[in-house]
Amino acid sequence: MVKLKNTVFWQQLKAEIYTSSRVPDWLQPVKAPPRSVKFRHVKKRGLTLTITGLSPVIEVWLSAEGNITVTANWVGKCDFLYDSDLLAANNTQGYYCLLCEERRYYRQYLSLWHDHVLHSFISWCESTLLTADCIVFFGAETGLANWNVARLAQRSSIVDDCHAHILPLWQPSAVISR
């Protein structure tokens, strides 16, 4: 397995996010948060990403391993909205993902990352995140055993009355071209 925690890979990945023409303008990296901020069991290096105008309830995280995770966190309720699955390895044929049934080989790690993580994340953003206008938290509000589920939706399409909370996905002052 490729040791992506290796500084060279991490530096390449960060440089790609900061400078790549393949990364949309609406997705921007921000400086690493202060040490006092913790990201739910994420103790390794990573990079917080921002999408202009997106509710602070949504967190977008790029891990040192190259995966992108999007979570909805609000008053103790948390759910994963998106999580890429890249487990990179390499051999004499090139870089590939160990999780894929059909292996596709790439000459460079960043090519694997573009295809496997960045393209699918951008596609998810365009089909799900950028088309929604609210975050809906479903589930009970009490009890430690209850799991709350968050979903992105259009407010006009919500007909189920079992939701606990509906929050705006976009900040009112946000102007975003979709």
C-alpha positions as CSV (number, residue, x, y, z in Angstrom):
1,M,0.0,0.0,0.0
2,V,1.2,3.5,-0.8
3,K,2.2,5.5,2.3
4,L,0.2,8.7,1.4
5,K,1.1,10.2,4.8
6,N,4.5,10.6,3.1
7,T,5.3,14.3,3.0
8,V,5.8,14.2,-0.8
9,F,2.3,12.8,-1.5
10,W,0.7,15.2,0.9
11,Q,2.5,18.2,-0.5
12,Q,1.5,17.2,-4.0
13,L,-2.1,16.8,-3.0
14,K,-2.2,20.2,-1.2
15,A,-0.5,21.9,-4.2
16,E,-3.1,20.3,-6.5
17,I,-6.0,21.6,-4.4
18,Y,-4.4,25.1,-4.2
19,T,-3.4,25.5,-7.9
20,S,-5.2,23.0,-10.1
21,S,-7.4,24.2,-12.9
22,R,-9.5,21.1,-12.3
23,V,-10.7,22.3,-9.0
24,P,-13.8,24.5,-9.4
25,D,-13.6,28.2,-8.3
26,W,-16.4,27.6,-5.8
27,L,-14.2,25.1,-3.9
28,Q,-11.4,26.8,-1.9
29,P,-8.9,25.5,0.7
30,V,-8.6,27.4,3.9
31,K,-5.7,27.4,6.3
32,A,-5.5,24.6,8.8
33,P,-7.6,25.2,11.9
34,P,-6.1,25.9,15.3
35,R,-5.0,22.8,17.2
36,S,-7.8,23.2,19.7
37,V,-10.3,22.4,16.9
38,K,-11.0,18.7,16.5
39,F,-12.7,17.0,13.6
40,R,-14.6,14.0,15.1
41,H,-11.8,11.5,15.5
42,V,-9.7,13.0,12.7
43,K,-6.3,13.3,14.3
44,K,-4.2,13.1,11.1
45,R,-3.2,15.9,8.9
46,G,-5.8,17.2,6.6
47,L,-7.2,20.3,5.0
48,T,-10.5,22.0,5.5
49,L,-12.2,23.1,2.3
50,T,-14.8,25.8,2.0
51,I,-17.6,26.4,-0.5
52,T,-18.6,30.1,-0.6
53,G,-21.9,30.7,1.1
54,L,-22.3,27.2,2.5
55,S,-23.8,26.8,6.0
56,P,-21.2,26.4,8.7
57,V,-23.2,23.2,9.7
58,I,-21.5,21.5,6.7
59,E,-17.8,20.6,7.0
60,V,-15.7,19.5,4.0
61,W,-12.4,17.8,4.9
62,L,-9.6,16.6,2.7
63,S,-7.6,13.9,4.6
64,A,-3.8,13.3,4.2
65,E,-4.8,10.0,2.6
66,G,-6.5,11.9,-0.2
67,N,-10.2,11.3,0.7
68,I,-12.8,13.9,0.9
69,T,-15.5,13.8,3.6
70,V,-18.6,16.0,3.9
71,T,-20.5,16.0,7.2
72,A,-23.4,17.8,8.7
73,N,-22.9,18.8,12.3
74,W,-25.5,20.6,14.4
75,V,-26.0,20.7,18.2
76,G,-24.7,17.2,18.8
77,K,-26.3,15.7,15.7
78,C,-23.9,14.5,13.0
79,D,-24.1,12.5,9.8
80,F,-21.9,11.9,6.8
81,L,-23.3,13.4,3.6
82,Y,-20.4,12.3,1.3
83,D,-17.3,10.2,1.8
84,S,-14.9,9.2,-1.0
85,D,-13.3,5.7,-0.8
86,L,-9.7,5.8,-2.0
87,L,-7.3,3.2,-0.7
88,A,-4.3,3.7,-3.0
89,A,-1.6,1.2,-3.7
90,N,1.0,0.8,-6.3
91,N,2.9,-1.9,-8.1
92,T,4.9,-2.2,-11.3
93,Q,1.8,-1.4,-13.4
94,G,1.2,1.8,-11.5
95,Y,-1.2,3.3,-8.9
96,Y,-4.6,1.8,-8.3
97,C,-7.4,1.6,-5.6
98,L,-7.5,-1.5,-3.5
99,L,-11.2,-1.1,-3.0
100,C,-12.2,-1.3,-6.6
101,E,-13.2,-4.7,-8.0
102,E,-11.9,-3.9,-11.5
103,R,-8.4,-2.4,-11.2
104,R,-7.5,0.6,-13.3
105,Y,-3.9,1.6,-13.3
106,Y,-2.5,5.2,-13.4
107,R,1.1,6.3,-14.0
108,Q,0.9,8.9,-11.2
109,Y,-0.9,9.1,-7.9
110,L,-2.5,12.4,-8.7
111,S,-4.1,11.0,-11.8
112,L,-5.7,8.2,-9.7
113,W,-6.8,10.9,-7.2
114,H,-8.3,13.1,-9.9
115,D,-10.3,10.2,-11.4
116,H,-11.3,8.5,-8.2
117,V,-11.8,11.3,-5.7
118,L,-11.9,14.8,-7.2
119,H,-14.2,14.0,-10.2
120,S,-16.7,12.0,-8.1
121,F,-16.7,14.7,-5.4
122,I,-17.4,17.5,-8.0
123,S,-20.1,15.4,-9.6
124,W,-21.7,14.8,-6.2
125,C,-21.6,18.6,-5.5
126,E,-23.1,19.4,-8.8
127,S,-25.9,16.8,-8.6
128,T,-26.7,17.0,-4.8
129,L,-25.0,19.8,-2.9
130,L,-25.5,22.7,-5.4
131,T,-29.1,21.7,-6.1
132,A,-30.3,21.6,-2.5
133,D,-31.4,24.5,-0.4
134,C,-31.7,22.9,3.0
135,I,-30.3,20.3,5.4
136,V,-32.9,18.0,7.0
137,F,-32.1,16.2,10.2
138,F,-34.3,13.1,10.8
139,G,-34.7,11.1,14.0
140,A,-35.5,11.4,17.6
141,E,-34.1,14.3,19.7
142,T,-33.5,12.3,22.9
143,G,-31.6,9.2,24.0
144,L,-28.1,8.2,23.4
145,A,-29.0,5.2,21.2
146,N,-30.9,7.3,18.6
147,W,-29.1,8.0,15.4
148,N,-29.9,11.2,13.5
149,V,-29.7,11.2,9.8
150,A,-29.0,14.3,7.7
151,R,-30.0,14.7,4.1
152,L,-29.7,17.5,1.6
153,A,-33.0,18.5,-0.1
154,Q,-35.1,21.1,-1.7
155,R,-37.5,22.5,1.0
156,S,-40.4,22.3,-1.5
157,S,-39.9,18.5,-1.8
158,I,-40.1,17.7,1.9
159,V,-43.3,15.9,2.7
160,D,-42.3,13.6,5.5
161,D,-43.2,14.8,8.9
162,C,-40.7,12.7,10.9
163,H,-37.9,15.2,10.4
164,A,-36.6,16.9,13.6
165,H,-35.1,20.0,12.1
166,I,-34.8,21.8,8.7
167,L,-31.9,24.2,8.4
168,P,-30.9,26.5,5.4
169,L,-28.0,25.0,3.4
170,W,-26.9,28.4,2.1
171,Q,-26.2,31.6,4.0
172,P,-28.7,34.3,3.0
173,S,-25.9,36.6,1.7
174,A,-24.3,33.9,-0.5
175,V,-24.3,34.6,-4.1
176,I,-23.2,31.4,-5.9
177,S,-23.3,30.6,-9.6
178,R,-24.5,27.1,-10.1
